[in-house]
Amino acid sequence: METQASKKSFTIAHATDLDPNGGVAFRHSVALARDTDSVLYSLHANPVSREDGRKMPDANEMLRQWHWNGGNGSDAPTVEFHKMLHECCDDAVDTLLDAMRRIEPDLLVVGKHQSGGFFEIMHDSVSEALALNTNIPTLFLPLESPGFVDEESGAMKLERILVPVQDEATFLQSFEKVGELLERMGNPACEVVLLHVGDDDVLDSMVVPETDDKTTWKMVEGEGDLAEAIFDCVENCTVDLIVMGTRGHDSIGDVFRGSRTQRVVRRSPCPVLSVPLVD
């Protein structure tokens, strides 16, 4: 029987500036599109020439390479894939946002650097500005780490998800988007770690959503600064993905002001899913 998530169409947008180090973000976009049966758009703003289109990698070629690497004899899987070279404004962010308004994606995938050089900051400011100006989840991929998709085989390893918890309502909003992705992926076995920092007993009264039997839950009480508690948990628990709900002054748009989400996105060694919360 098809579930509601599997019946609903799903579109993923991958934003690229043709950075040769940006392959990890595209790789995750392709694997997610394959495993969630989604339409994938790779977006590039204000191309210098049509040659830019030929520089953009092809999703189905990547799927064929993964298939060949695995020694499989049957036909390789395919996804509906579109390269979109878009021009409308002088500013790359405005151009990409205009392209996204046309395709109305459900998920945005972008790369980000962990180092802080000038070009890295400029690259990341575009990624953060896109996330700020959209109301859909944004998956940030550290360009210096492999993430949760194997480069050679395309296999996805999403075994442990960390969700910082402030209160039950914001947690349920954040996890709703993750739950939809997991359901579209066939509910792979994974552990969801709920991390709370503070004196209140939020985790004691937490009612977790009904999920597949392959999803397990773990409650962790942290100490001190939330961002530091997140990084400690990432290091000690081998986390594959961090899910951050964003709202108001804690949103990803609070750039250069030390917001929690921005600090986590900038420093995290693993992918971060930023989920806008509705008041």
N, C-alpha and C positions, 0 to 999 in steps of 0.2 A: 504494500500500500504506500502511495506517495504521501509524504508529509507536507504540511503547509509550506515549509521552507523550500522543499524540493520543487514544488509547483511554481513558486514565485521566481521570476527571472531575476538575475543578479548580474551587475556590471562592475568591473574593476577598472580603475584608471591608474596607470603608471606614468608618473611625470619624469621626463628625462631631459638632461642638458647635454647628452652625448659624452658625458664624462667617462673615460675609459675604465675608471674604477667603479662605475655604477652598476656593474653586472649583478651584484647581489640583490639589488632591489628588483631588477627585471626578472631574475631567477625566481624570486618568491612570488612575483605577480603571475608568472606562468604556472608554477606549481599550484598556487591557490586557484587559478582559473580552471586548471585541469581537475582538481579534486573537488571543486564546488560546482562544476558544470556551469561556469560563468562566461560572459562575454568580456574580452580584454581589449582595452584601448591603451596604446602607448602614445603619450602626448609630448610633442616638442614644439616650443614656442619660437616664433620669428626665425625660421630657418634662413641661413645665409644663402643657400641654393637648394635645388631639388636633390643635390647630392647628399644632403643631410638625411633624406629618407632612406637612401641606400646604406647609410652608416648605422641606422637603427637596426638592432637585432630582430630576428623573426621568431615568434613564439613557437610555431610549429616545427621550425628547423631545430630549435632547442629540444623539443619533445622527441623528435626523431633521433637526435644525438643521444639523449638519455636512454631511449629504447634500445639503440644499437649498443651502447655501453653495457647494458644489462644482458646482452646476448639473447634477446627475445626474437623469436622468429615470426610472430604474427605482426599485423599492421600496428604502427605506432598510434597512440591516441592523438586526437587533434582538439583544438579549441577554436572558437570563433574569435579571430584576432584582426585588429585594425590599427594601422599606423596613421596617426593624425598629426600632420604638420600644419599648425594653425598660426595665422597672422591676423591681428586686429588692432593692437596697441603697441606703443613703444616699450611699455613695461612688460617684462616676461610674466610676472605674477598675474597682471590683469589679463594677459593673453591666455594663459593657462586656465584661469577662472572662467573666461568666456567659453573656452572649449569644453570645460566641465559642465557648464550650464546647458550646453547642447546635447551632451550624452547622458546627463543625470546619473552619475555612478553611485553605487552603494558603498564603495570602499576606495580610498586613495592610498597608493603605495609610493613612498618617496625614500630616497637614500639620505643619510646624514653622516657627518664626520665626527670622530671623537677628538681629533686634534683641533687646535684653535688658530691656525694660520689665517691670513687675510682671505685667500680664495676659499678656504673651507668655511669661514664665517659667511661669506657672500652666498655660497651654495646653500648653506643651512638656513639662511634668512629667507630664501625663496621657499624652501620646504615648509618652514614654520608659518610664513605668510599665507601659503595655500591652506594649511590646516586651520589657521585663524579664521579665514574667510569662507569656510565651508561648514555645513552642519552634518557632515558624515564622518564616520571613523577614519582616522589616518594611521597607517602602519608605517612607522619609522624604522628603517633598516640601517644599522651601523655598517658603513662601507668597509671597515677594517676587520670585520668578523664574519664567519660563515652563516650565521643565523640558524634557522631550523630547517633549511632545505639543502640537501647534499648537492654539491656542485657537479659531481660525476654522474650520479644516478637520478637526481631529481626527487629522491625519496624525502618525504616530509617527516620530521621528528618533532612533534609537538606534545611532549609527554608531561610537562609541568608548566602551569600557567600561574603567575603571581598576580593577585588582585589586592592592592591596598584598599582598606575599608575605613571610611569615616563614619558611615551610618548605613543601615540596611537599605534605605530607599535609593541612595546613590549607587550602592553596590549592585542592586537589582537592575538598574538602568545600564550600568557598565557591562554587566555580564550578559544582558540580553543579546547584545551584538555578537559577543564571543560565542554564546550558545547557538546563535543562528549559523555562524560559520562552521562550528563543530557538527551541527546537525546536517548541513549540506555536505560535509566531508564523511558522513556515515558514522558519526559519533566514535572517533578513535579513542582508545583507552588513554586517559590522561588524569593527572592529579591537579586539582585547583587549590592553591595555597592562598588563604585569606590572611592578610597581614594587617594588624591594627596597632596603632601607637596612641597611648593616652590612658587616663585614669578611669574612664567610663568602661562599663562591662558590655561593650557592643557585641563581641563575639559570643558571649554566654547566651544571649537571647536571639542570635541570628538564626533565621529560618532560610536554608539554602533552597534554590529552585529544584523542581523535579527534573532529573536528568537521566540519561541512560545509565544502566548498571555499571558500565565501564568507566564512568566518571567518579572519582573519589575526592574527598574533601579533607583539608587539613587546616587547622586554626593555629595561627602563630601570633603571639603578643610580642611586639618590639618595644624598644626603649629609645628615648632621646628624639633626635630629629627624624622625621618621616623619611626623607630622601636617603639619609644614611642607613636607616633601618632597611630600606628597600635594597640598597646595594649589598648590605650584609647578607640579606636573605638570598639574593641572586648568587652570591659567592658560595654560600653554605648549602644551598638547595639545588644547584644546577638548574636554574630557571631557563626555559626556552622562550617565554614571552611575558612581558609585563603589560597589564591593562590599567590605564589611568583614566578615570573619569575627569573631565575638565569643565569648569564653570567659573564665570566671573574672574576674580583676580588670580584664580588658580588655573586659568585656561592657558593653552599653548601660546596665545597671543601676548602674554605678559613678558615679552622678550626683553632680555637684559635687566630684568628687575628681580631675578632670583625666585620666580614662582616654582612651586614644587614640581609641576609637570615639566616645565622647561628644563629644570635642573636634571631631572631624571632622563629626559630625552637626550640632552647634551652629553651626559656622562655614562649612560647605560651601555654595557658591553653586549647586551642582547636586544632583540627587537622590542619596540614599545608600540602598543596600540592605544592611541588617544581617542577617547569616546566623548563627544560633546553631550553634556547632560541638560535636560530640560527642567526648568524650574517649575 
